[in-house]
Structure formats: structure tokens, C-alpha cells
Amino acid sequence: MAEKKQSALALLDILITSTDEEHILSGKQLLDLLEKQYGLKLERRTLYSNLNILEQNGYHISRFEDNGKGYYLEGRQFEKAEVLLLCNAIHASHFISAKQSDQLIRKLLKTLSRYQAAEFLDQVYLPNPQKTPNKELLYHLGLVSEAIRDHKTLHFRYLRYDVHKKLVPRREEEYIVEPRYIVYADTRAYMIVTSPHYEGFGHYRLDRMSRAVLGEEKVPVLPKELDAYEYARNKLFMYTGEPETVLFRCQERIMDPMIDLFGTGVSVFPGQDGTFALQILTSRTGAKFLAQQYLDALEILEPEDLREEFRQQLQEAEERYRKE
């Protein structure tokens, strides 16, 4: 019985790694590979029996009578296009270290045949220089999820870059927070938290955390009036600060990036001169950063004091550039 189970698993491995709709193996080729790779010398009836076992356990196998050529694994956990999409997303994610990205991509590629995996590996990817050097991200994802599920506090060090481009602690004391949600914003993963020491929400980047451990303190139930999703939605570029309504005048040519940032539900008011008004709820710092990003195509209209504050910043910047 043990040998029969072993041969079925060996056959499954061969079907996964060595077959697809463009690489079909005959019954004899399957038997030869079983003997060569696993030292299993099987009869044809045992091969057919193992194919039946795999199909009874949910594996879709195209047979000779279906395609007129031989056998290949027809249904996989992921389609090739799905694996490519996931691998691309992992490669592009700044908050996953280069080493962890490589490990995750290789695991995903193992769900494909070696021929399909080779196609992906042959693709040309530019290195992602924005990858974090912090290798604790995946551990932190699991730990924060556990803290949220079990209503426990989280203790951790929070890091920043020094002038030598090294990640160092922001302060000597550890941070103690009440994790509430994990959100993805501005290409990063954030932990949304509350604290007994201040009202409302705060947030921390998971890739800037270090030496995180669960605390023993129990986290109180979140008051109904606090909405973490609203908090994250109003934190443009995840800057802190109280949200307020800001009105911008934008050139029509930046409509696409505005929709990318805020979604199709954002308040937009078409103008008559190739512009549109954009109204969002965000922090003052986030609003000014957006205005800096699109300086030639976006203007702060309201509130007036924020417009004046940004105008002064521009004036100071101009004076700095005028210095010899």
C-alpha cells in the first residue's frame, strides 16, 4: 500500500513538472520517468490505476483518448497567466525584500510545468531598487494578523534610514500599540492601530518594524464611531494629521493619475477651460505633497490658509534656488 501511494505521488510530481498542453507524455514515457527519477518500475495497469486515483482526488488529467497523444495535467492550482500576474506583483512590491520575493516567485513557479516556469524565468526584469532590506516583513504580517485576531497588543521597534542609508531605531523605547487592521496604500503595507495614550488611529509601515512580539495586554473592542477604512482613505500618501476638505483645480491631462490615486468615487467637477475641480478629504501635509508632485498641473484652491501656506513654501523654495 505504501509503495502504491508513493507511486501515485511520484506520478503527480512528473505530471506537474514535466507536462502541459504543449508537452504531452506517452504512457511509456511516464513509466520510464518513474523508473529513472524514482526507481519505481511499474506495470501499465498500475500506471492507469494511479491516474484514476489522482483524478478521484481532484486532479484533471488529459488522456490519450482525449487528445490522441498521451497524458498531461490539464487543471492546475493556478493558470499560467495567474502565476505570471502574481509573480509580477511580488516583484513590483517595494515592501517585500529581494530575497523573499525570489523565494515566493520560485514557489509559485513550482505550480507550473518546468517548461512554463522557464518561460517566466526568461522574461527580462529590471532590478527593483526600492525593495526594502528589512527581511522581517512576512513574519510581521503573520504576527500582526495574530494580534488582531486575538485582541492583543504588539511591541516593536520602529526603524528609519540614517545618513549612511542604514535602517536604525527611531527611538530607544519600544512602541506598544493595539493593532486593528492591515491596509495597503502608496505601494506599502501598513498596520492601522489605536493606543491608550491618544485618541483615534495611527499607522506604521510593516517593512519598517523590527523585533516585534505579542504583548500580554488585551485590546479593548473598537468603538463603533471609529472607522479605520475612513482613516486610511483620508491619509493621502499616508501622512499623519487631521483630515480636512481640500479643493484643487487640475488640468484635464492628469485625470488618469487622479483616478489611480482616489478611485472613480472621488468628487470631480468639470470646468470650462480644460480643467476640473477635485475635492478630497485629506491631511494638509498630504495635500501639499500632492501639489508638489503635480506642480505644473494642479493648484490648491481651498482652504485659503492652506493655499497661502503652500504659496509661502514655493516662495521659500524659489529663494533657495536663487542663492549663488
Stockholm file with secondary structure:
# STOCKHOLM 1.0

chainA/1-324         MAEKKQSALALLDILITSTDEEHILSGKQLLDLLEKQYGLKLERRTLYSNLNILEQNGYHISRFEDNGKGYYLEGRQFEKAEVLLLCNAIHASHFISAKQSDQLIRKLLKTLSRYQAAEFLDQVYLPNPQKTPNKELLYHLGLVSEAIRDHKTLHFRYLRYDVHKKLVPRREEEYIVEPRYIVYADTRAYMIVTSPHYEGFGHYRLDRMSRAVLGEEKVPVLPKELDAYEYARNKLFMYTGEPETVLFRCQERIMDPMIDLFGTGVSVFPGQDGTFALQILTSRTGAKFLAQQYLDALEILEPEDLREEFRQQLQEAEERYRKE
#=GR chainA/1-324 SS CHHHHHHHHHHHHHHHHHCBTTBCBCHHHHHHHHHHHHCCCCCHHHHHHHHHHHHHTTCCEECHHHHSSCBEECCCSSCHHHHHHHHHHHHHCTTSCHHHHHHHHHHHHTTSCHHHHHHHHTSCCCCCTTCCSCTTHHHHHHHHHHHHHHTEEEEEEEEEECTTSCEEESCSSCEEEEEEEEEEETTEEEEEEEETTEEEEEEEEGGGEEEEEEEEEECCCCCTTCCHHHHHHTCGGGCCSCCEEEEEEEEGGGHHHHHHHHCTTSEEEECSSSEEEEEEEECHHHHHHHHHHTTTTEEEEESHHHHHHHHHHHHHHHHHHHCC
#=GC SS_cons         CHHHHHHHHHHHHHHHHHCBTTBCBCHHHHHHHHHHHHCCCCCHHHHHHHHHHHHHTTCCEECHHHHSSCBEECCCSSCHHHHHHHHHHHHHCTTSCHHHHHHHHHHHHTTSCHHHHHHHHTSCCCCCTTCCSCTTHHHHHHHHHHHHHHTEEEEEEEEEECTTSCEEESCSSCEEEEEEEEEEETTEEEEEEEETTEEEEEEEEGGGEEEEEEEEEECCCCCTTCCHHHHHHTCGGGCCSCCEEEEEEEEGGGHHHHHHHHCTTSEEEECSSSEEEEEEEECHHHHHHHHHHTTTTEEEEESHHHHHHHHHHHHHHHHHHHCC
//
